[in-house]
Amino acid sequence: MFIIGELINGMYANIGKAIKEKDKAEIQKCALRQIESGADALDINCGPASKQPLVDMPWLVEVVQEITDKPLCLDSSRHQVIEAGLKAARNKIIINSVSADSEKLDIIIPLAKQYGAQLIGITISKKGIPQNKDQRLELAATIVSACVDKEFPVENLYLDPIVLPVNVAQAQLKDILESIREFKIISEPSPKTTLGLSNVSQGTNTRGLVNRTFLTMAIAYGLDSAILDPTDEELMEALITSELILNKNIYCSSYLEAYRKK
């Protein structure tokens, strides 16, 4: 499982304040805490409160790169902000994200190619969020087809089925899980899969439990990656144990410790 730490995001009060005050120490502390907890990459998002994301994104990239060579996942709906981050990047980059709309694909895929970045494609379009598995598969196929047409390696593409909160879209969650499995048969080579885990528990009273349960189920359906809070110890233990049960890791009595040390 490729773990993308979600915590460098301006929507969190401490990070929003650090961006505003250009507090490098707070950003770097957050980055190191996530890496020490098991993050393989770090999501970088200025957040909706940023007044100058074209300045804040490259600043965040440079600050994080001072203390780690882990891949960075540049997270913005604006391609200008993504490009500003790409120009500052020395680490490997994942672009988060591009929708299935042709005008978005025509801009973001060439950017990903130009900078050698991986790409997250989200199954959403101008029509909105899909309401069933078939609509998700159609949008996923549109993204894959655009990548093939533009000669972007599909093995560097992650597809995100767009997780919705269980308290407002309970009936869709099984379709989302099945989409993870079926995304793998859209093409050969197969795209990878990822999701923004914390969305599933938005507005619930048992966020940790909902996140852990959904993640373990998604792993069983073939999930390759997740954007999550790696400092949530119970969540990470559920992830590690799920992969153990699926025979992706070798069992020993101290398997949790062994996984963290590898």
C-alpha positions, 0 to 999 in steps of 0.5 A, a space after each residue: 500500500 502506497 500511503 500519501 499523508 494528508 496533513 499538509 493542508 491549509 484547511 487544518 488550522 495549524 497548517 493554514 496559520 503556518 502558511 499565512 505566517 510562513 512558519 517553516 518549522 510547523 510545516 516541516 514538523 508535520 511532514 516528518 511526523 507523517 513520514 515517521 508514521 509510515 507515509 510514502 508521499 506527502 500531499 501538499 495543499 494550500 487549502 481554500 483560505 490561501 490568498 495567494 496559492 501561486 506563491 504558497 504552493 511553491 513555498 510549501 514544496 521548497 520547505 518540505 523538500 528541505 527535509 525529505 526526498 519523499 514524493 510530493 502530491 501536489 493537490 489543487 483544482 487549479 492547473 496554474 497552482 499545480 504548475 507553480 509547484 512543479 517548477 519548484 519541485 526536485 522530488 518525484 511528483 504526483 499531480 492530484 488531480 484531473 477530472 474526466 473533462 476534456 479541457 482539464 485532461 488536455 492541460 494536466 496530462 501534458 504537464 504530467 508528461 513534461 515534468 515526469 509526474 504521476 497523475 491521479 484521475 478523479 471520476 468526476 465531470 462537469 455533470 457532477 459526481 457519478 451515482 453508480 459503478 457504471 458511471 464511474 467506470 465510464 469516466 475512468 475509461 475516459 481518463 485512461 483513453 486520454 492518457 493513451 492518446 497523449 502517450 502518458 504511461 497508464 502505469 503512472 496513473 492512479 484512478 480515484 472513484 471519489 469516496 462519499 460520506 457514509 452518512 449521506 451516500 451509504 448506498 453508493 459505498 459498495 459501488 465505490 468498492 467494486 469500482 476499485 476492482 473493475 478499474 484494474 481491467 480497463 486497460 493493459 497495463 492497468 492503472 493504479 487506484 487510490 482514494 481520499 479516505 477521510 471523506 467516507 467519515 465526514 460528519 459521522 460520530 465514529 470517524 476513526 472506526 468508519 475510516 478503518 473499516 472502509 480502508 480494510 474493505 478497499 484493500 481487499 478489493 485491490 486498492 493500491 494507495 490511499 490519501 490518509 492520516 498516517 499518524 492515526 495509529 489504529 488506522 495504520 495497524 488496520 492497514 498493516 493487518 489487512 495486508 498481512 491477512 491478504 498474504 502481502 506480508 510475512 507473518 511474525 509475532 511482531 509483524 506490526 513492528 517489522 512492517 514499520 521498520 522495513 
